[in-house]
Amino acid sequence: MRKILSFIMLTFCASSSFADESFKDTILSGYKDRCVKVMSQKESEQAFISKVCNCEAEVIDENFTTFELIVTAGKHKSGLTPIDKEKINELKVKIKQCKS
């Protein structure tokens, strides 16, 4: 997931802000596209890939504020409160559930 997030952020961050709704839509679309590409290298069933990637994008959409924390905090999660770290872990669990 970290590689997908990094790719999306590097691709789209330069020209937008998180508050911009079209930016959010672009991030979610980019996430789904990248997810499909990555999963297609490991999984052959397109219906499963589509289901998982749509589910993950929906989870991120519903928890976009927490998703922003993941992106802005970086790898070391410096400056995050324990509550923020808990929210991030809960989001990661929800995303992983999409694959089951």
Short mmCIF file of the C-alpha atoms (twelve columns), coordinates in Angstrom:
data_MODEL
# 
_entry.id   MODEL 
# 
loop_
_atom_site.group_PDB 
_atom_site.id 
_atom_site.type_symbol 
_atom_site.label_atom_id 
_atom_site.label_alt_id 
_atom_site.label_comp_id 
_atom_site.label_asym_id 
_atom_site.label_seq_id 
_atom_site.Cartn_x 
_atom_site.Cartn_y 
_atom_site.Cartn_z 
_atom_site.pdbx_PDB_model_num 
ATOM 1   C CA . MET A 1   0.000   0.000   0.000   1 
ATOM 2   C CA . ARG A 2   2.856   2.411   0.790   1 
ATOM 3   C CA . LYS A 3   4.189   2.172   -2.788  1 
ATOM 4   C CA . ILE A 4   0.756   2.879   -4.253  1 
ATOM 5   C CA . LEU A 5   0.253   5.889   -1.969  1 
ATOM 6   C CA . SER A 6   3.691   7.274   -2.756  1 
ATOM 7   C CA . PHE A 7   3.153   6.940   -6.484  1 
ATOM 8   C CA . ILE A 8   -0.210  8.672   -6.356  1 
ATOM 9   C CA . MET A 9   1.019   11.495  -4.167  1 
ATOM 10  C CA . LEU A 10  4.103   12.150  -6.252  1 
ATOM 11  C CA . THR A 11  1.979   12.185  -9.374  1 
ATOM 12  C CA . PHE A 12  -0.756  14.517  -8.176  1 
ATOM 13  C CA . CYS A 13  0.439   16.596  -5.203  1 
ATOM 14  C CA . ALA A 14  2.401   19.206  -7.086  1 
ATOM 15  C CA . SER A 15  -0.634  20.931  -8.556  1 
ATOM 16  C CA . SER A 16  -3.436  20.464  -6.024  1 
ATOM 17  C CA . SER A 17  -4.455  20.738  -2.397  1 
ATOM 18  C CA . PHE A 18  -6.188  18.156  -0.223  1 
ATOM 19  C CA . ALA A 19  -9.179  20.426  0.314   1 
ATOM 20  C CA . ASP A 20  -9.985  20.434  -3.402  1 
ATOM 21  C CA . GLU A 21  -12.770 17.894  -4.130  1 
ATOM 22  C CA . SER A 22  -11.515 17.275  -7.662  1 
ATOM 23  C CA . PHE A 23  -8.115  16.489  -6.175  1 
ATOM 24  C CA . LYS A 24  -9.747  13.906  -3.922  1 
ATOM 25  C CA . ASP A 25  -11.512 12.360  -6.915  1 
ATOM 26  C CA . THR A 26  -8.227  12.309  -8.834  1 
ATOM 27  C CA . ILE A 27  -6.454  10.617  -5.926  1 
ATOM 28  C CA . LEU A 28  -9.156  7.967   -5.634  1 
ATOM 29  C CA . SER A 29  -9.171  7.335   -9.377  1 
ATOM 30  C CA . GLY A 30  -5.379  7.144   -9.429  1 
ATOM 31  C CA . TYR A 31  -5.443  4.793   -6.468  1 
ATOM 32  C CA . LYS A 32  -7.872  2.444   -8.232  1 
ATOM 33  C CA . ASP A 33  -5.853  2.516   -11.465 1 
ATOM 34  C CA . ARG A 34  -2.609  1.765   -9.655  1 
ATOM 35  C CA . CYS A 35  -4.273  -0.915  -7.534  1 
ATOM 36  C CA . VAL A 36  -5.541  -2.683  -10.661 1 
ATOM 37  C CA . LYS A 37  -2.100  -2.500  -12.245 1 
ATOM 38  C CA . VAL A 38  -0.319  -3.879  -9.170  1 
ATOM 39  C CA . MET A 39  -2.885  -6.600  -8.487  1 
ATOM 40  C CA . SER A 40  -2.935  -7.672  -12.142 1 
ATOM 41  C CA . GLN A 41  0.695   -8.690  -11.775 1 
ATOM 42  C CA . LYS A 42  -0.240  -11.100 -8.963  1 
ATOM 43  C CA . GLU A 43  -3.868  -12.041 -9.588  1 
ATOM 44  C CA . SER A 44  -5.505  -13.104 -12.832 1 
ATOM 45  C CA . GLU A 45  -9.207  -12.888 -11.997 1 
ATOM 46  C CA . GLN A 46  -10.368 -9.443  -13.160 1 
ATOM 47  C CA . ALA A 47  -13.626 -9.550  -11.186 1 
ATOM 48  C CA . PHE A 48  -11.698 -10.075 -7.944  1 
ATOM 49  C CA . ILE A 49  -9.204  -7.324  -8.804  1 
ATOM 50  C CA . SER A 50  -11.994 -4.893  -9.587  1 
ATOM 51  C CA . LYS A 51  -13.867 -5.781  -6.389  1 
ATOM 52  C CA . VAL A 52  -10.795 -5.319  -4.202  1 
ATOM 53  C CA . CYS A 53  -9.645  -2.058  -5.801  1 
ATOM 54  C CA . ASN A 54  -13.129 -0.532  -5.725  1 
ATOM 55  C CA . CYS A 55  -13.521 -1.575  -2.093  1 
ATOM 56  C CA . GLU A 56  -10.155 -0.083  -1.101  1 
ATOM 57  C CA . ALA A 57  -10.935 3.186   -2.893  1 
ATOM 58  C CA . GLU A 58  -14.325 3.343   -1.185  1 
ATOM 59  C CA . VAL A 59  -12.737 2.770   2.233   1 
ATOM 60  C CA . ILE A 60  -10.228 5.533   1.532   1 
ATOM 61  C CA . ASP A 61  -13.012 7.847   0.345   1 
ATOM 62  C CA . GLU A 62  -14.982 7.230   3.550   1 
ATOM 63  C CA . ASN A 63  -11.859 7.837   5.643   1 
ATOM 64  C CA . PHE A 64  -10.101 10.475  3.550   1 
ATOM 65  C CA . THR A 65  -9.038  12.589  6.532   1 
ATOM 66  C CA . THR A 66  -7.211  9.592   7.978   1 
ATOM 67  C CA . PHE A 67  -5.761  8.829   4.551   1 
ATOM 68  C CA . GLU A 68  -4.358  12.377  4.533   1 
ATOM 69  C CA . LEU A 69  -2.658  11.619  7.853   1 
ATOM 70  C CA . ILE A 70  -0.932  8.604   6.304   1 
ATOM 71  C CA . VAL A 71  0.320   10.649  3.395   1 
ATOM 72  C CA . THR A 72  1.386   13.747  5.293   1 
ATOM 73  C CA . ALA A 73  2.942   11.959  8.271   1 
ATOM 74  C CA . GLY A 74  5.407   10.072  6.139   1 
ATOM 75  C CA . LYS A 75  7.091   6.787   6.844   1 
ATOM 76  C CA . HIS A 76  8.007   7.521   10.461  1 
ATOM 77  C CA . LYS A 77  4.611   8.998   11.418  1 
ATOM 78  C CA . SER A 78  6.320   11.816  13.266  1 
ATOM 79  C CA . GLY A 79  4.070   14.310  14.994  1 
ATOM 80  C CA . LEU A 80  1.045   12.031  15.167  1 
ATOM 81  C CA . THR A 81  -1.007  11.685  18.307  1 
ATOM 82  C CA . PRO A 82  -1.826  8.221   19.644  1 
ATOM 83  C CA . ILE A 83  -5.403  8.754   18.430  1 
ATOM 84  C CA . ASP A 84  -4.159  9.538   14.903  1 
ATOM 85  C CA . LYS A 85  -1.984  6.410   14.931  1 
ATOM 86  C CA . GLU A 86  -4.979  4.365   16.036  1 
ATOM 87  C CA . LYS A 87  -7.106  5.810   13.215  1 
ATOM 88  C CA . ILE A 88  -4.382  4.971   10.694  1 
ATOM 89  C CA . ASN A 89  -4.148  1.396   11.949  1 
ATOM 90  C CA . GLU A 90  -7.942  1.036   11.772  1 
ATOM 91  C CA . LEU A 91  -7.900  2.309   8.176   1 
ATOM 92  C CA . LYS A 92  -5.197  -0.182  7.229   1 
ATOM 93  C CA . VAL A 93  -7.269  -3.006  8.728   1 
ATOM 94  C CA . LYS A 94  -10.338 -1.906  6.758   1 
ATOM 95  C CA . ILE A 95  -8.323  -1.792  3.542   1 
ATOM 96  C CA . LYS A 96  -6.914  -5.286  4.172   1 
ATOM 97  C CA . GLN A 97  -10.451 -6.586  4.729   1 
ATOM 98  C CA . CYS A 98  -11.237 -5.747  1.108   1 
ATOM 99  C CA . LYS A 99  -9.089  -8.715  0.044   1 
ATOM 100 C CA . SER A 100 -11.088 -11.246 2.034   1 
# 
